[in-house]
Amino acid sequence: MATVTDRLSYNVAGRFYVDSSCIDCDQCRVIAPENFARNEETGTSFVTKQPVTEDEIAKCKEAADACATASIGDDGE
């Protein structure tokens, strides 16, 4: 489970975030490419845009569920 205290600083503020346990498996970027990107320097994913539409929210939740290391957090609305 993602930990808010380990939230990566380059995530945009908001509901979803990636923490430092990310292993850069690319799953979130495949599922929700509008919302996740790769930080080339650290080799981790991060949230670039918080979801706005129901479809984007569903994709971010799907990415969180698919995350092999449970590195994607969801603080709710």
C-alpha positions as CSV (number, residue, x, y, z in Angstrom):
1,M,0.0,0.0,0.0
2,A,1.3,3.4,-1.0
3,T,2.4,5.7,1.9
4,V,1.6,9.4,1.8
5,T,4.8,10.2,3.8
6,D,6.8,8.5,1.0
7,R,4.9,10.4,-1.7
8,L,7.3,11.5,-4.5
9,S,7.7,15.3,-4.5
10,Y,7.3,15.6,-8.3
11,N,3.7,14.3,-8.2
12,V,1.2,17.0,-8.9
13,A,-0.9,17.9,-5.9
14,G,-4.1,16.0,-5.5
15,R,-5.9,12.7,-4.9
16,F,-3.6,10.3,-6.6
17,Y,0.2,9.9,-6.1
18,V,3.1,7.5,-6.5
19,D,5.4,6.8,-3.6
20,S,9.1,5.9,-3.5
21,S,8.4,2.1,-3.7
22,C,7.8,2.5,-7.4
23,I,10.0,0.1,-9.5
24,D,9.1,1.7,-12.9
25,C,7.2,-1.3,-14.3
26,D,5.4,1.0,-16.7
27,Q,2.0,-0.4,-15.9
28,C,0.4,2.9,-14.8
29,R,1.7,4.7,-17.9
30,V,0.2,2.0,-20.1
31,I,-3.2,2.1,-18.4
32,A,-3.5,5.8,-17.8
33,P,-0.9,7.6,-20.0
34,E,-2.8,11.0,-19.6
35,N,-2.1,10.9,-15.9
36,F,1.2,9.2,-15.3
37,A,4.7,9.8,-16.7
38,R,8.3,8.6,-16.1
39,N,10.9,10.6,-14.3
40,E,14.0,9.8,-16.3
41,E,16.4,10.9,-13.5
42,T,14.9,8.7,-10.8
43,G,13.5,5.9,-12.9
44,T,10.1,6.1,-11.2
45,S,6.6,7.0,-12.4
46,F,4.6,9.9,-11.1
47,V,1.3,11.6,-11.5
48,T,1.5,14.4,-14.0
49,K,-2.2,15.3,-14.1
50,Q,-4.9,14.5,-11.6
51,P,-7.9,12.8,-13.2
52,V,-10.9,15.0,-13.9
53,T,-13.4,12.8,-15.8
54,E,-15.0,9.6,-14.5
55,D,-13.1,7.7,-17.2
56,E,-9.7,9.2,-16.0
57,I,-10.6,8.4,-12.4
58,A,-11.5,4.8,-13.3
59,K,-8.2,4.4,-15.2
60,C,-6.2,5.8,-12.3
61,K,-7.9,3.3,-10.0
62,E,-7.2,0.5,-12.5
63,A,-3.6,1.6,-12.5
64,A,-3.4,1.5,-8.7
65,D,-5.0,-2.0,-8.7
66,A,-2.5,-3.2,-11.3
67,C,0.6,-1.7,-9.6
68,A,2.9,-4.6,-8.7
69,T,4.3,-2.8,-5.7
70,A,1.2,-1.0,-4.6
71,S,3.0,2.3,-5.1
72,I,0.0,4.3,-6.3
73,G,-2.0,6.0,-3.5
74,D,-5.5,7.4,-3.6
75,D,-6.4,9.8,-0.9
76,G,-10.0,9.9,-2.0
77,E,-11.9,12.9,-3.1
